[in-house]
Structure formats: structure tokens, C-alpha cells
Amino acid sequence: MNTGHLHFRAATPADLDGLLALVQSAYRGEASRAGWTTEADLLDGQRTDLTDLQACLARADSMLLVAEVSGDVDPGPPGIVACAYIAPDDDDPTDAAQFGMFAVRPQLQGSGVGKAVMDEAERIVRDEWQLPTMRMSVIDVRAELIAFYQRRDYQRTGIHKPFPYGDERFGLPRRADLRFEILEKHLRPHTGVAGKQPVSSPAA
């Protein structure tokens, strides 16, 4: 699709049911297999829930970013087509932000939508929040997904965190060797991009 037709904004409570369905469809169950971000071979169960999304929305210094289109989308109806969550890193809030809850409508994966969402999230963190670093946690056996982020200049840090086995809020693991690795990107100074529409944090 033409990513120039994407509109970015902060999510509202009215978006939460749709965002829950979007995130689930991008990662879990048979519907997720239409895209390449699926975790269906690694995890069953939920990817997130309304309580988690509500907590993201309620955190004043963060943003649940949505990308939507108002006209025809090929394939699929208009509306929200992607989302991401950005917040100051709990361990290093003055130097880095965390990137997560990244989901793109499965049928639109590979169309440039995901890259556009990442560009906007990085712009907000770099230019509006004035933070120099973006970090994310990725299941380390997901080689294809990590390679995608590496092409976006994210570096593997070798820092690992355990997967929360036994907490069904994060899904039902199909294997016993899951863990997260922290990826990190230094955000380059802003050089100016014509036509970009800024999105402000609720408490930037």
C-alpha cells in the first residue's frame, strides 16, 4: 500500500478492542500465519489483553501509537492497520525508550507499513522526547524478526531476560527454551523530513 496515506495518532480508549484484535491477529493463532511476525509455532494463548492495553494507555509519559488509513486499503477495510507502544525505559528513563506492542495487520506485512510505524516511533523518541536510544525485547529464537530489526540498525546486545513461564498473560509456550534478547539502536539526530505530521506524547 501507499504508506504516504498513513495517519499517526495516539490511541484512545475507543481503540482498545480493535487494538486487541490487531495484536492477537499479528502474533497468535491461524490468522497470524498470513503474516511473517506470527508466533503461532512458539506460543499459544493470548499476546496481550485489555488490562495490559489499558495500562499502556494510562501511563502518562508513554504513547500507544496507532497508524490508520481513512480510504480503501488493499487488502482489508480502512481503519487502524498497525500499532506500537513507546515508553521511557524503566531502567534508564533519561537515556532510552522501550519499543513494544508492535503489530501490523497480517495481510499488510511486507508492504512498508511496519517500517513507517518504526520511523514515526523513533522520530517521537528522538525529536520530541529527546532520548538518544531505542530498546526492545525480542524472543531470541526468532531469527527472521531479529534480522529485520538489524536491517533497521538495531544491534544485538547479548543481554537476555527470562521468558515469564507460568504467566498466561504472555501466552502458553510450546517449547522450553524461550528467552528475550535486548536489541538497541542509537537514534541519529533529526535532519528534517518534509511532510511529516508530528504526534505528541500525552505528557512529553
C-alpha positions as CSV (number, residue, x, y, z in Angstrom):
1,M,0.0,0.0,0.0
2,N,1.0,3.7,-0.3
3,T,2.4,4.4,3.2
4,G,2.0,8.1,2.4
5,H,-1.7,7.6,3.2
6,L,-1.0,6.6,6.8
7,H,-2.1,8.8,9.6
8,F,-0.4,8.5,13.0
9,R,-2.0,9.4,16.3
10,A,-2.1,8.4,20.0
11,A,-4.7,5.7,20.8
12,T,-7.8,6.4,22.8
13,P,-10.0,4.1,25.0
14,A,-12.3,3.7,22.0
15,D,-9.5,2.0,20.1
16,L,-8.7,-0.7,22.6
17,D,-11.0,-3.5,21.4
18,G,-9.7,-3.1,17.8
19,L,-6.1,-3.0,19.0
20,L,-6.5,-6.2,21.0
21,A,-7.8,-7.9,17.9
22,L,-5.0,-6.5,15.8
23,V,-2.2,-7.6,18.1
24,Q,-3.7,-11.0,18.5
25,S,-4.1,-11.5,14.8
26,A,-0.5,-10.4,14.1
27,Y,1.1,-12.9,16.5
28,R,-1.2,-15.8,17.6
29,G,-3.5,-18.3,16.0
30,E,-4.1,-19.3,12.4
31,A,-4.9,-15.8,11.3
32,S,-1.4,-14.7,12.2
33,R,0.1,-17.2,9.7
34,A,-0.9,-14.8,6.9
35,G,2.0,-12.6,8.1
36,W,5.6,-13.3,8.9
37,T,5.5,-12.0,12.5
38,T,3.5,-14.9,13.7
39,E,4.5,-16.6,17.0
40,A,2.0,-19.5,16.4
41,D,4.7,-22.1,16.3
42,L,6.2,-20.9,19.6
43,L,3.2,-19.8,21.7
44,D,-0.5,-20.4,22.1
45,G,-2.9,-18.3,24.1
46,Q,-3.0,-14.5,24.2
47,R,-0.4,-12.0,23.1
48,T,-1.9,-9.3,25.3
49,D,-5.2,-8.4,27.0
50,L,-7.4,-5.3,27.6
51,T,-5.9,-4.8,31.1
52,D,-2.4,-4.6,29.6
53,L,-3.6,-2.2,26.9
54,Q,-5.4,-0.1,29.4
55,A,-2.2,0.2,31.5
56,C,-0.3,1.3,28.4
57,L,-2.9,4.0,27.7
58,A,-3.0,5.1,31.4
59,R,0.8,5.7,31.7
60,A,1.2,9.4,31.3
61,D,4.7,9.5,30.0
62,S,4.2,6.9,27.3
63,M,2.3,6.6,23.9
64,L,0.3,3.8,22.4
65,L,0.8,4.9,18.7
66,V,-1.6,3.8,16.0
67,A,-1.4,4.0,12.3
68,E,-4.7,4.2,10.3
69,V,-6.0,4.9,6.9
70,S,-9.3,6.6,6.1
71,G,-9.7,5.3,2.5
72,D,-9.6,1.9,0.8
73,V,-6.8,-0.4,1.9
74,D,-5.7,-3.4,-0.2
75,P,-6.3,-5.8,1.4
76,G,-8.7,-5.1,4.2
77,P,-11.1,-2.4,5.4
78,P,-9.9,1.1,6.3
79,G,-9.1,1.9,10.0
80,I,-6.2,1.0,12.2
81,V,-3.6,-1.1,10.4
82,A,-0.7,-1.0,12.9
83,C,0.3,0.0,16.3
84,A,3.3,0.3,18.6
85,Y,3.9,1.2,22.3
86,I,6.8,3.5,23.3
87,A,7.7,4.5,26.9
88,P,10.8,5.6,28.8
89,D,13.0,2.6,29.7
90,D,12.2,1.7,33.3
91,D,15.9,1.0,34.0
92,D,17.3,4.0,32.1
93,P,14.5,6.6,31.6
94,T,16.7,9.6,30.9
95,D,18.7,7.9,28.1
96,A,16.4,5.3,26.4
97,A,12.9,4.4,25.4
98,Q,11.3,0.9,25.1
99,F,9.6,-0.1,21.8
100,G,6.9,-2.9,22.0
101,M,3.4,-3.9,21.3
102,F,4.4,-3.7,17.6
103,A,1.7,-5.1,15.3
104,V,0.8,-4.8,11.7
105,R,-2.3,-6.2,10.0
106,P,-1.0,-9.6,8.7
107,Q,-2.1,-9.0,5.1
108,L,-0.2,-5.7,5.0
109,Q,3.1,-7.0,6.4
110,G,5.9,-6.5,4.0
111,S,4.2,-3.5,2.4
112,G,6.2,-0.9,4.2
113,V,3.6,-0.2,7.0
114,G,5.8,-1.6,9.7
115,K,8.9,0.4,8.7
116,A,6.7,3.6,8.6
117,V,5.5,2.9,12.1
118,M,9.0,2.4,13.4
119,D,10.1,5.6,11.7
120,E,7.4,7.5,13.4
121,A,8.1,5.9,16.8
122,E,11.8,6.7,16.5
123,R,11.1,10.3,15.5
124,I,8.9,10.8,18.5
125,V,11.5,9.4,20.9
126,R,14.4,11.2,19.3
127,D,12.9,14.6,18.4
128,E,10.0,15.1,20.9
129,W,11.2,13.1,23.9
130,Q,14.9,13.9,23.3
131,L,16.1,10.4,24.1
132,P,19.0,9.0,22.2
133,T,18.4,5.3,22.3
134,M,15.6,2.9,21.5
135,R,15.5,-0.6,23.0
136,M,13.3,-3.6,22.5
137,S,13.0,-7.2,23.8
138,V,12.7,-10.0,21.1
139,I,12.4,-13.7,21.6
140,D,15.9,-14.8,20.6
141,V,15.0,-17.8,18.5
142,R,13.1,-15.5,16.1
143,A,16.0,-15.2,13.7
144,E,14.0,-13.7,10.8
145,L,12.5,-11.0,13.1
146,I,15.8,-10.1,14.6
147,A,17.3,-9.9,11.1
148,F,14.6,-7.4,10.2
149,Y,15.4,-5.2,13.1
150,Q,19.2,-5.5,12.4
151,R,18.5,-4.1,8.9
152,R,16.8,-1.2,10.7
153,D,20.2,-0.6,12.6
154,Y,19.2,-2.4,15.8
155,Q,22.1,-4.2,17.4
156,R,22.1,-7.4,19.5
157,T,23.3,-6.6,23.0
158,G,23.8,-10.1,24.2
159,I,21.7,-9.2,27.2
160,H,19.0,-11.7,27.9
161,K,15.9,-11.8,30.1
162,P,13.9,-14.9,31.0
163,F,10.6,-15.7,29.4
164,P,7.8,-15.5,32.0
165,Y,6.9,-19.1,32.0
166,G,3.8,-19.8,34.1
167,D,2.2,-16.4,33.5
168,E,-0.5,-17.0,30.9
169,R,-0.9,-13.3,30.3
170,F,2.2,-13.7,28.0
171,G,0.9,-16.8,26.3
172,L,1.3,-20.6,26.6
173,P,4.8,-21.7,25.4
174,R,5.2,-24.6,23.1
175,R,8.9,-25.1,23.9
176,A,11.1,-24.8,27.0
177,D,14.0,-22.7,25.7
178,L,12.3,-19.3,25.1
179,R,14.0,-16.1,26.4
180,F,14.3,-12.5,25.4
181,E,17.3,-10.6,24.0
182,I,17.6,-6.8,24.2
183,L,18.1,-5.0,20.9
184,E,19.3,-1.4,20.9
185,K,19.5,1.4,18.4
186,H,21.3,4.8,18.6
187,L,18.9,7.3,17.1
188,R,20.6,9.7,14.7
189,P,20.0,13.4,15.0
190,H,16.9,14.7,13.1
191,T,17.7,16.1,9.7
192,G,14.2,17.2,8.7
193,V,11.7,15.3,6.6
194,A,9.2,17.3,4.6
195,G,5.5,16.5,5.1
196,K,5.8,14.6,8.4
197,Q,2.9,15.2,10.8
198,P,4.2,15.2,14.4
199,V,2.4,13.2,17.1
200,S,2.9,14.5,20.6
201,S,3.2,12.4,23.7
202,P,0.4,12.9,26.2
203,A,3.0,14.1,28.6
204,A,6.1,14.8,26.6
